[in-house]
Amino acid sequence: MATDEEKAQLHIGIIGMGDMGRLYALRIRAAGWQHVHVCDREERYEALRTELTPRGLDVMRNGHQVARVSDFLMYSVEAGNMEKVVAEYGPSTKVGAIVAAQTSVKAPERAAFEAHLPSDVYIVSCHSLHGPHVDPKGQPLVLIQHRAPDEKVRVVERLLACLESRYVYLSYEEHDTVTANTQAVTHAAFLTMGTAWSQAKTYPWETGKHPGGMETVKMYLCLRIYGAKWHVYAGLALLNPQASKQVTQYAASATELFKLMLASDYDALVQRVMAARRSVFGWQDHETGSETPGHAPILMSDDMLNEFYVIAERMNKGEQSAQEAQRAVQVVPPPANSHLSLLAIVDCWHVLGIDPYRHLELAATPVFRMWIGVTQYLFRSPERVREACRAATHDPSFRSDDLEFVIGARGWAQAVQFGDFDAYRRRFEMTRHFFEPRLAQANKVGAEMLRVLSMRH
């Protein structure tokens, strides 16, 4: 635990006052660290000074001023801008300082640090695996001891203890593998859902085709992602060398499964999906009922999914609607659904040999925990899987939605394969515009669902 003397002596610097930089700065200052220096682009200097000085932060004009006085310096900028920003301000780093960056993909960060930081500074980087609107308490916080003795890591631990997060110790390479495994395909799936719905010109909560808890989770987490900033996902997908392979395979899995659906080949679809189920979860095809995985906890139950459905109804329509929803889920099970997005994710994991549980407890984001929970729920019951396959091959009412999903998945994969930030941004913003009227409320619903999930685990 940091002493009052250390809090009075150590100077903290943060370059970049986006959502996460602001979260860190305000938390650190509120914990009693007396010298917290921050900056953003120079044109924002006056506005930030007016806003943040009364909250105890020392707002400086540029990164040179912050870097030269800071004993701990953190860059909180977009991954795509790390090279440019570190090249400009890195040479001004105070001798003996500890340098970190809050970026979602570490390969470009490492390259920038090694190229532009003086040799007489230390590197202990970090990454909070959650968004700025999630309570950091108990969430994984990656620490990377790259160029520093243990005593410098202890300084960072004491400084960031105010977040009340759970430290996870990784290398730069391990970090990018973990985030690719837990985030790249998860984001691609939700981005694709949103694109498919926007291209179909339908709001899924209004069609009546998607009632129930599983669909509630998919809808509101999708909208929660579109309520964030596009560069958060673009950096991870386009700059992480592991991510492209996963997003590409997810699109391929969706395409190949959809071809079996078009052919109405129920037997072939079941065979492929069950092989993936056996590979990823270790469950045998002949078993019946809801099976308990041997190497992972049950993340999602009927009661929890029903609770999510009721939460959404209550927050969107009021208590009366929530009561009606509660009665409905107790009487009528949700109708069958092809669940192409979930079938494709397990097929993707199977093809790439990814164990989604490997990093679940280590460094899973709240959204990934929710996503794997819904996927596990579907696949835990062989009959639910077969119902999805029957709906996919025999119910044409899902074909148009699934077609849009496949097209969307391949479009996102191409944007990632080409490393095209502009295409990624345009795809994101076009879909975001379609859902814009509902994003603020959806973010509240999604946050409440994630809060409930975190309380259960």
TORROVO-223660 format. One record per residue (C-alpha): residue number from 1; residue in three letters; z, x, y. Coordinates in Angstrom, 3 decimals, m for minus. Each point is the difference from the previous one (the first is absolute). Example, Ala and Ser with C-alpha at 12.3 -4.5 7.8 and 13.67 -1.06 7.14 Angstrom:
REM residues 2
PT:pos:code:up:east:north
PT:1:Ala:7.800:12.300:m4.500;
PT:2:Ser:m0.660:1.370:3.440;
END
This chain:
REM residues 457
PT:pos:code:up:east:north
PT:1:Met:0.000:0.000:0.000;
PT:2:Ala:m0.924:1.311:3.426;
PT:3:Thr:2.856:0.960:2.289;
PT:4:Asp:0.337:m1.069:3.613;
PT:5:Glu:m0.625:3.624:0.954;
PT:6:Glu:m3.299:0.096:m1.885;
PT:7:Lys:m1.065:m3.302:1.555;
PT:8:Ala:0.726:1.422:3.438;
PT:9:Gln:m1.796:3.301:m0.563;
PT:10:Leu:m3.130:m0.810:m2.018;
PT:11:His:m3.059:m1.099:1.975;
PT:12:Ile:m2.273:m2.510:m1.767;
PT:13:Gly:m3.662:m0.438:0.928;
PT:14:Ile:m2.504:m2.652:m1.064;
PT:15:Ile:m3.656:0.159:0.980;
PT:16:Gly:m1.538:m3.457:m0.307;
PT:17:Met:1.678:m3.240:0.971;
PT:18:Gly:m1.727:m2.382:m2.361;
PT:19:Asp:2.046:m2.409:m2.080;
PT:20:Met:1.446:2.592:m2.383;
PT:21:Gly:0.605:2.645:2.663;
PT:22:Arg:1.872:m2.572:2.025;
PT:23:Leu:2.036:m1.094:m3.028;
PT:24:Tyr:1.081:3.580:m0.685;
PT:25:Ala:0.752:0.817:3.630;
PT:26:Leu:2.145:m3.065:0.648;
PT:27:Arg:1.875:0.277:m3.297;
PT:28:Ile:0.768:3.674:0.562;
PT:29:Arg:1.181:m0.603:3.561;
PT:30:Ala:2.119:m2.975:m1.045;
PT:31:Ala:1.676:2.204:m2.630;
PT:32:Gly:1.383:2.222:2.774;
PT:33:Trp:m2.491:2.864:0.200;
PT:34:Gln:0.115:0.720:3.695;
PT:35:His:m3.323:1.746:0.641;
PT:36:Val:m3.032:m1.985:m1.220;
PT:37:His:m3.231:0.973:1.766;
PT:38:Val:m3.134:m2.093:m0.481;
PT:39:Cys:m3.554:m0.249:1.268;
PT:40:Asp:m3.312:m1.687:m0.620;
PT:41:Arg:m3.391:0.251:1.696;
PT:42:Glu:0.466:1.028:3.614;
PT:43:Glu:m1.434:m3.249:1.361;
PT:44:Arg:2.926:m1.813:m1.625;
PT:45:Tyr:2.633:2.236:1.595;
PT:46:Glu:1.109:m2.289:2.845;
PT:47:Ala:0.091:m3.143:m2.133;
PT:48:Leu:1.958:1.730:m2.771;
PT:49:Arg:2.435:1.543:2.473;
PT:50:Thr:0.707:m3.414:1.501;
PT:51:Glu:0.488:m1.550:m3.437;
PT:52:Leu:1.823:2.699:m1.971;
PT:53:Thr:2.089:1.962:2.502;
PT:54:Pro:2.532:m2.864:0.292;
PT:55:Arg:0.327:0.161:m3.801;
PT:56:Gly:1.153:3.615:0.112;
PT:57:Leu:m3.251:1.824:m0.759;
PT:58:Asp:m1.298:2.907:2.047;
PT:59:Val:m3.650:m0.902:0.587;
PT:60:Met:m2.150:3.049:0.721;
PT:61:Arg:m3.527:0.230:1.308;
PT:62:Asn:m1.647:1.777:m2.941;
PT:63:Gly:0.500:1.709:m3.342;
PT:64:His:0.296:3.481:1.496;
PT:65:Gln:3.147:m1.019:1.832;
PT:66:Val:1.462:m1.621:m3.111;
PT:67:Ala:m0.924:2.848:m2.373;
PT:68:Arg:1.442:2.822:2.105;
PT:69:Val:3.537:m1.489:0.146;
PT:70:Ser:0.361:m1.618:m3.441;
PT:71:Asp:1.986:1.456:m2.896;
PT:72:Phe:m1.430:m2.730:m2.232;
PT:73:Leu:m3.529:m1.126:0.857;
PT:74:Met:m1.755:m2.915:m1.682;
PT:75:Tyr:m3.621:m1.019:0.447;
PT:76:Ser:m0.420:m3.760:m0.350;
PT:77:Val:m3.744:m0.310:0.490;
PT:78:Glu:m2.916:m1.332:m2.011;
PT:79:Ala:m0.927:2.182:m2.962;
PT:80:Gly:m3.566:0.225:1.273;
PT:81:Asn:1.233:1.499:3.289;
PT:82:Met:2.447:2.539:m1.456;
PT:83:Glu:m2.359:2.981:0.249;
PT:84:Lys:m0.782:m0.661:3.664;
PT:85:Val:3.578:m0.716:1.077;
PT:86:Val:1.639:2.883:m1.897;
PT:87:Ala:m2.696:2.399:1.214;
PT:88:Glu:0.862:m0.951:3.569;
PT:89:Tyr:3.792:m0.061:m0.133;
PT:90:Gly:0.878:2.121:m3.038;
PT:91:Pro:m0.099:3.367:1.819;
PT:92:Ser:2.688:m1.271:2.399;
PT:93:Thr:2.506:m0.550:m2.818;
PT:94:Lys:3.428:1.487:0.693;
PT:95:Val:0.865:3.123:m1.998;
PT:96:Gly:2.013:m0.924:m3.102;
PT:97:Ala:m0.706:m3.726:0.282;
PT:98:Ile:m0.367:m2.297:m2.998;
PT:99:Val:m3.313:m1.890:0.047;
PT:100:Ala:m0.842:m3.226:m1.837;
PT:101:Ala:m2.558:m2.784:0.160;
PT:102:Gln:0.199:m3.684:m0.858;
PT:103:Thr:m3.460:m0.410:m1.540;
PT:104:Ser:m1.037:m2.048:m3.013;
PT:105:Val:m2.330:2.672:m1.363;
PT:106:Lys:1.122:3.602:0.017;
PT:107:Ala:m3.074:2.106:m0.824;
PT:108:Pro:m1.310:0.085:3.604;
PT:109:Glu:3.539:0.377:1.336;
PT:110:Arg:0.644:3.066:m2.146;
PT:111:Ala:m3.310:1.552:1.030;
PT:112:Ala:0.741:m0.601:3.689;
PT:113:Phe:3.519:1.413:m0.224;
PT:114:Glu:m1.073:3.112:m1.861;
PT:115:Ala:m2.870:0.609:2.420;
PT:116:His:1.726:m0.609:3.334;
PT:117:Leu:3.776:0.365:m0.266;
PT:118:Pro:1.535:3.390:0.833;
PT:119:Ser:1.286:1.975:m2.972;
PT:120:Asp:3.537:0.014:1.414;
PT:121:Val:0.575:m3.755:m0.435;
PT:122:Tyr:1.027:m1.964:m3.084;
PT:123:Ile:m1.775:m2.912:m1.683;
PT:124:Val:2.043:m2.814:m1.567;
PT:125:Ser:m2.167:m3.094:0.160;
PT:126:Cys:0.786:m3.637:m0.682;
PT:127:His:m1.455:m3.452:m0.635;
PT:128:Ser:1.787:m3.352:m0.032;
PT:129:Leu:m1.711:m2.117:m2.637;
PT:130:His:0.200:m3.274:1.879;
PT:131:Gly:m1.345:m1.574:3.154;
PT:132:Pro:1.708:m0.048:3.394;
PT:133:His:1.181:m3.593:m0.387;
PT:134:Val:1.820:0.581:m3.285;
PT:135:Asp:3.696:0.915:m0.005;
PT:136:Pro:0.019:3.686:m1.072;
PT:137:Lys:3.361:m0.354:m1.746;
PT:138:Gly:m0.421:0.878:m3.668;
PT:139:Gln:m3.737:0.605:0.328;
PT:140:Pro:m1.503:3.281:m1.259;
PT:141:Leu:m0.324:2.782:2.555;
PT:142:Val:m2.018:2.977:m1.239;
PT:143:Leu:1.137:3.468:1.060;
PT:144:Ile:m2.349:2.959:m0.515;
PT:145:Gln:1.552:3.484:0.053;
PT:146:His:m3.180:1.952:0.637;
PT:147:Arg:0.952:3.072:2.025;
PT:148:Ala:3.744:0.044:0.509;
PT:149:Pro:3.274:1.050:m1.658;
PT:150:Asp:2.407:m2.562:m1.386;
PT:151:Glu:2.203:0.096:3.096;
PT:152:Lys:m2.857:m1.393:2.116;
PT:153:Val:m0.478:m2.871:m2.446;
PT:154:Arg:3.688:m0.809:0.372;
PT:155:Val:m0.482:m0.243:3.774;
PT:156:Val:m2.807:m2.520:m0.488;
PT:157:Glu:2.096:m1.969:m2.487;
PT:158:Arg:2.859:m0.290:2.478;
PT:159:Leu:m2.342:m0.958:2.810;
PT:160:Leu:m1.812:m2.735:m1.922;
PT:161:Ala:3.135:m1.361:m1.670;
PT:162:Cys:0.100:m2.608:2.773;
PT:163:Leu:m2.932:m1.782:m1.690;
PT:164:Glu:2.176:m0.571:m3.096;
PT:165:Ser:m3.063:0.602:m2.162;
PT:166:Arg:m0.118:1.533:m3.484;
PT:167:Tyr:m1.294:3.578:0.006;
PT:168:Val:m2.817:0.903:m2.368;
PT:169:Tyr:m0.894:3.695:m0.275;
PT:170:Leu:m3.681:0.768:m0.584;
PT:171:Ser:m2.604:2.634:0.738;
PT:172:Tyr:m3.007:m0.743:2.209;
PT:173:Glu:m2.205:m0.403:m3.082;
PT:174:Glu:2.476:m2.232:m1.807;
PT:175:His:0.336:m2.191:3.078;
PT:176:Asp:m3.720:m0.713:0.195;
PT:177:Thr:m0.174:m0.778:m3.731;
PT:178:Val:2.964:m2.371:0.250;
PT:179:Thr:m1.334:m1.820:3.055;
PT:180:Ala:m3.447:m0.318:m1.560;
PT:181:Asn:1.537:m1.481:m3.151;
PT:182:Thr:2.287:m2.409:1.827;
PT:183:Gln:m1.994:m0.907:3.106;
PT:184:Ala:m3.757:0.688:m0.128;
PT:185:Val:m1.029:m2.678:m2.494;
PT:186:Thr:2.734:m2.368:1.166;
PT:187:His:m1.392:0.054:3.529;
PT:188:Ala:m3.566:m0.280:m1.292;
PT:189:Ala:0.908:m3.130:m1.955;
PT:190:Phe:1.585:m1.754:2.964;
PT:191:Leu:m2.719:1.104:2.403;
PT:192:Thr:m2.575:m1.381:m2.420;
PT:193:Met:1.789:m3.335:m0.292;
PT:194:Gly:m0.052:m0.389:3.754;
PT:195:Thr:m3.667:0.946:0.244;
PT:196:Ala:m0.914:m2.449:m2.762;
PT:197:Trp:1.861:m2.872:1.654;
PT:198:Ser:m1.440:0.769:3.421;
PT:199:Gln:m3.548:0.198:m1.345;
PT:200:Ala:0.497:m3.317:m1.769;
PT:201:Lys:1.292:m1.405:3.314;
PT:202:Thr:3.063:m1.425:m1.728;
PT:203:Tyr:3.687:0.279:0.665;
PT:204:Pro:1.468:0.141:m3.540;
PT:205:Trp:3.152:m1.904:0.914;
PT:206:Glu:m2.147:m2.984:1.091;
PT:207:Thr:m2.367:m0.356:m2.968;
PT:208:Gly:2.568:m1.270:m2.510;
PT:209:Lys:m1.458:2.276:m2.668;
PT:210:His:2.785:2.569:0.180;
PT:211:Pro:3.445:m1.628:m0.134;
PT:212:Gly:3.030:1.737:m1.477;
PT:213:Gly:1.967:3.199:0.327;
PT:214:Met:m2.549:2.528:m1.254;
PT:215:Glu:m2.583:m1.174:2.509;
PT:216:Thr:2.624:m0.125:2.732;
PT:217:Val:0.783:3.673:m0.577;
PT:218:Lys:m3.668:0.988:0.035;
PT:219:Met:m0.817:m1.997:3.117;
PT:220:Tyr:2.896:1.089:2.164;
PT:221:Leu:m0.053:3.662:m0.965;
PT:222:Cys:m3.731:0.016:0.710;
PT:223:Leu:0.610:m1.431:3.448;
PT:224:Arg:2.904:2.366:0.555;
PT:225:Ile:m2.335:2.946:m0.566;
PT:226:Tyr:m2.575:m1.416:2.397;
PT:227:Gly:2.781:m0.423:2.521;
PT:228:Ala:0.514:3.780:0.074;
PT:229:Lys:m2.202:2.690:1.530;
PT:230:Trp:m3.226:0.931:m1.744;
PT:231:His:0.463:3.770:0.289;
PT:232:Val:3.146:m0.118:m2.152;
PT:233:Tyr:m2.098:m0.988:m3.017;
PT:234:Ala:m3.163:1.865:0.972;
PT:235:Gly:1.740:3.357:0.140;
PT:236:Leu:1.513:m0.390:m3.422;
PT:237:Ala:m3.238:m1.225:m1.582;
PT:238:Leu:m2.505:2.320:1.679;
PT:239:Leu:1.987:3.225:0.268;
PT:240:Asn:1.886:m0.029:m3.301;
PT:241:Pro:m2.267:1.588:m2.638;
PT:242:Gln:1.636:m2.042:m2.777;
PT:243:Ala:m0.486:m3.342:1.739;
PT:244:Ser:m3.804:m0.136:m0.082;
PT:245:Lys:m0.085:0.246:m3.783;
PT:246:Gln:2.461:m2.856:m0.357;
PT:247:Val:m1.625:m2.343:2.507;
PT:248:Thr:m3.403:0.662:m1.579;
PT:249:Gln:1.316:m0.818:m3.461;
PT:250:Tyr:1.676:m3.171:1.241;
PT:251:Ala:m3.356:m1.256:1.286;
PT:252:Ala:m1.655:1.003:m3.285;
PT:253:Ser:2.675:m1.813:m2.031;
PT:254:Ala:m0.393:m3.165:2.090;
PT:255:Thr:m3.788:0.152:m0.407;
PT:256:Glu:0.058:0.525:m3.766;
PT:257:Leu:2.555:m2.744:m0.592;
PT:258:Phe:m1.994:m2.373:2.196;
PT:259:Lys:m3.131:0.624:m2.072;
PT:260:Leu:1.892:m1.148:m3.093;
PT:261:Met:1.136:m3.064:1.940;
PT:262:Leu:m3.574:m0.801:1.013;
PT:263:Ala:m1.073:0.288:m3.628;
PT:264:Ser:2.828:m2.391:m0.993;
PT:265:Asp:0.937:2.602:m2.607;
PT:266:Tyr:3.620:m0.967:m0.505;
PT:267:Asp:0.509:2.138:m3.119;
PT:268:Ala:m1.330:3.182:1.612;
PT:269:Leu:2.036:m0.612:3.158;
PT:270:Val:3.202:m0.566:m1.953;
PT:271:Gln:m0.656:3.079:m2.113;
PT:272:Arg:m0.451:2.208:3.054;
PT:273:Val:2.917:m1.444:1.933;
PT:274:Met:2.350:0.188:m2.976;
PT:275:Ala:m0.979:3.616:m0.636;
PT:276:Ala:0.963:0.760:3.587;
PT:277:Arg:3.225:m1.957:m0.431;
PT:278:Arg:0.895:1.991:m3.114;
PT:279:Ser:m0.845:3.305:1.689;
PT:280:Val:1.873:m0.591:3.260;
PT:281:Phe:2.998:m2.023:m1.145;
PT:282:Gly:0.283:0.931:m3.677;
PT:283:Trp:0.011:m3.616:m1.159;
PT:284:Gln:m1.825:m1.060:m3.146;
PT:285:Asp:m2.667:m2.703:m0.031;
PT:286:His:1.545:m2.014:m2.825;
PT:287:Glu:3.343:m0.479:1.723;
PT:288:Thr:0.712:m3.344:1.612;
PT:289:Gly:2.301:m1.180:2.730;
PT:290:Ser:1.170:1.935:3.021;
PT:291:Glu:0.656:3.557:m1.090;
PT:292:Thr:2.435:2.405:1.538;
PT:293:Pro:m1.529:3.412:0.730;
PT:294:Gly:1.769:2.837:m1.723;
PT:295:His:m0.270:2.495:2.848;
PT:296:Ala:0.344:m2.094:3.136;
PT:297:Pro:2.097:m2.853:1.398;
PT:298:Ile:m1.276:m3.532:0.418;
PT:299:Leu:m1.091:m0.028:3.641;
PT:300:Met:m1.062:m3.613:0.383;
PT:301:Ser:1.265:m3.190:m1.627;
PT:302:Asp:m0.966:m3.670:0.173;
PT:303:Asp:3.027:m0.655:2.186;
PT:304:Met:m0.903:2.778:2.435;
PT:305:Leu:m3.637:m1.104:0.257;
PT:306:Asn:1.128:m3.572:0.603;
PT:307:Glu:2.384:1.269:2.660;
PT:308:Phe:m2.866:1.792:1.764;
PT:309:Tyr:m2.032:m3.212:m0.022;
PT:310:Val:2.907:m1.933:1.495;
PT:311:Ile:0.602:2.737:2.607;
PT:312:Ala:m3.608:m0.240:1.145;
PT:313:Glu:0.141:m3.803:0.203;
PT:314:Arg:3.291:0.046:1.887;
PT:315:Met:m1.056:2.623:2.520;
PT:316:Asn:m3.402:m1.569:0.593;
PT:317:Lys:0.662:m3.721:m0.224;
PT:318:Gly:3.735:m0.581:0.122;
PT:319:Glu:2.813:m0.990:m2.326;
PT:320:Gln:m1.602:m3.271:m1.115;
PT:321:Ser:m3.077:1.796:m1.268;
PT:322:Ala:2.204:2.580:m1.713;
PT:323:Gln:1.858:m2.758:m1.826;
PT:324:Glu:m3.287:m1.532:m1.117;
PT:325:Ala:m1.217:3.402:m1.153;
PT:326:Gln:3.212:0.534:m1.955;
PT:327:Arg:m0.437:m3.311:m1.805;
PT:328:Ala:m3.652:0.753:m0.679;
PT:329:Val:0.571:3.383:m1.621;
PT:330:Gln:2.677:m1.500:m2.197;
PT:331:Val:m2.361:m2.661:m1.335;
PT:332:Val:m3.563:1.284:0.087;
PT:333:Pro:m0.951:3.544:m1.065;
PT:334:Pro:m2.637:1.680:2.165;
PT:335:Pro:m3.568:m0.537:m1.201;
PT:336:Ala:m1.934:2.695:m1.823;
PT:337:Asn:m1.671:2.649:2.114;
PT:338:Ser:m2.399:2.793:m0.902;
PT:339:His:2.271:2.551:1.736;
PT:340:Leu:m2.859:2.491:0.228;
PT:341:Ser:1.929:2.180:2.450;
PT:342:Leu:2.840:0.437:m2.520;
PT:343:Leu:m2.198:0.399:m3.076;
PT:344:Ala:m1.977:2.674:1.846;
PT:345:Ile:3.078:1.981:1.067;
PT:346:Val:1.257:0.334:m3.570;
PT:347:Asp:m3.488:0.856:m1.243;
PT:348:Cys:m0.202:2.653:2.728;
PT:349:Trp:3.365:1.504:m0.974;
PT:350:His:m1.115:0.004:m3.635;
PT:351:Val:m3.310:1.756:0.667;
PT:352:Leu:1.618:2.658:2.200;
PT:353:Gly:2.996:0.468:m2.274;
PT:354:Ile:2.496:m0.896:2.741;
PT:355:Asp:3.518:m1.084:m0.912;
PT:356:Pro:0.994:m2.246:2.940;
PT:357:Tyr:3.674:0.254:m0.959;
PT:358:Arg:0.088:3.772:0.235;
PT:359:His:0.556:0.027:3.749;
PT:360:Leu:1.515:m3.482:0.320;
PT:361:Glu:3.600:1.132:0.355;
PT:362:Leu:m0.956:3.372:1.427;
PT:363:Ala:m2.071:m0.947:3.023;
PT:364:Ala:m1.302:m3.558:m0.078;
PT:365:Thr:m0.711:m1.826:3.249;
PT:366:Pro:1.358:m3.542:0.368;
PT:367:Val:m3.543:m1.406:m0.162;
PT:368:Phe:m0.766:1.949:m3.196;
PT:369:Arg:3.220:m1.242:m1.580;
PT:370:Met:m1.046:m3.569:0.779;
PT:371:Trp:m3.551:0.600:m1.226;
PT:372:Ile:1.025:1.533:m3.310;
PT:373:Gly:2.560:m2.777:m0.386;
PT:374:Val:m2.651:m2.725:0.230;
PT:375:Thr:m2.342:1.960:m2.284;
PT:376:Gln:2.762:0.536:m2.540;
PT:377:Tyr:0.861:m3.705:0.144;
PT:378:Leu:m3.546:m1.028:m0.887;
PT:379:Phe:m0.394:2.553:m2.795;
PT:380:Arg:3.475:m0.455:m1.471;
PT:381:Ser:m1.155:m3.238:m1.595;
PT:382:Pro:m3.042:0.263:m2.303;
PT:383:Glu:m0.635:m3.696:0.512;
PT:384:Arg:m0.126:0.373:3.780;
PT:385:Val:m2.571:2.756:m0.455;
PT:386:Arg:m2.085:m2.154:m2.327;
PT:387:Glu:0.225:m2.928:2.412;
PT:388:Ala:m1.341:2.238:2.751;
PT:389:Cys:m2.856:1.111:m2.261;
PT:390:Arg:m0.790:m3.623:m0.930;
PT:391:Ala:m0.055:m0.990:3.670;
PT:392:Ala:m2.181:3.003:0.806;
PT:393:Thr:m2.587:m0.725:m2.693;
PT:394:His:0.032:m3.802:m0.210;
PT:395:Asp:0.948:m1.328:3.438;
PT:396:Pro:m2.891:0.508:2.453;
PT:397:Ser:2.159:m1.038:2.972;
PT:398:Phe:1.292:3.587:0.193;
PT:399:Arg:m3.412:1.672:m0.135;
PT:400:Ser:m0.765:m0.029:3.722;
PT:401:Asp:3.429:1.428:0.873;
PT:402:Asp:m0.306:2.688:m2.649;
PT:403:Leu:m3.524:0.864:1.135;
PT:404:Glu:1.246:0.552:3.547;
PT:405:Phe:2.840:2.101:m1.386;
PT:406:Val:m2.360:2.289:m1.912;
PT:407:Ile:m2.277:0.426:3.011;
PT:408:Gly:3.011:0.752:2.173;
PT:409:Ala:1.423:2.538:m2.477;
PT:410:Arg:m3.286:1.886:m0.159;
PT:411:Gly:m0.310:m0.017:3.780;
PT:412:Trp:3.455:1.512:0.448;
PT:413:Ala:m0.745:2.566:m2.705;
PT:414:Gln:m3.173:1.079:1.782;
PT:415:Ala:1.818:0.404:3.320;
PT:416:Val:2.494:2.266:m1.780;
PT:417:Gln:m2.643:1.928:m1.942;
PT:418:Phe:m1.942:0.735:3.179;
PT:419:Gly:3.150:1.032:1.868;
PT:420:Asp:m1.110:m2.350:2.750;
PT:421:Phe:2.890:m0.762:2.350;
PT:422:Asp:m2.193:m2.150:2.237;
PT:423:Ala:m1.199:m2.178:m2.880;
PT:424:Tyr:3.574:m0.296:m1.248;
PT:425:Arg:1.243:m1.020:3.438;
PT:426:Arg:m2.765:m2.560:0.503;
PT:427:Arg:0.551:m1.598:m3.404;
PT:428:Phe:3.726:m0.169:0.683;
PT:429:Glu:m0.265:m1.399:3.503;
PT:430:Met:m2.641:m2.577:m0.934;
PT:431:Thr:2.294:m1.424:m2.682;
PT:432:Arg:3.055:0.296:2.208;
PT:433:His:m1.763:m2.044:2.685;
PT:434:Phe:m0.569:m2.827:m2.488;
PT:435:Phe:3.716:m0.185:m0.832;
PT:436:Glu:1.287:0.845:3.479;
PT:437:Pro:1.619:m3.401:0.741;
PT:438:Arg:2.203:0.268:m3.091;
PT:439:Leu:0.927:3.684:m0.060;
PT:440:Ala:3.229:m0.113:2.006;
PT:441:Gln:1.463:m2.789:m2.098;
PT:442:Ala:m1.302:1.506:m3.229;
PT:443:Asn:1.726:3.266:0.838;
PT:444:Lys:3.316:m1.843:0.303;
PT:445:Val:m0.515:m1.737:m3.348;
PT:446:Gly:m1.016:3.239:m1.685;
PT:447:Ala:2.997:1.824:1.454;
PT:448:Glu:2.349:m2.673:m1.333;
PT:449:Met:m1.573:0.213:m3.467;
PT:450:Leu:0.381:3.786:m0.014;
PT:451:Arg:3.607:m0.354:1.145;
PT:452:Val:0.776:m2.358:m2.877;
PT:453:Leu:m1.668:2.348:m2.476;
PT:454:Ser:1.960:3.014:1.281;
PT:455:Met:3.276:m1.917:m0.393;
PT:456:Arg:m0.792:m0.663:m3.660;
PT:457:His:m0.763:3.624:m0.858;
END
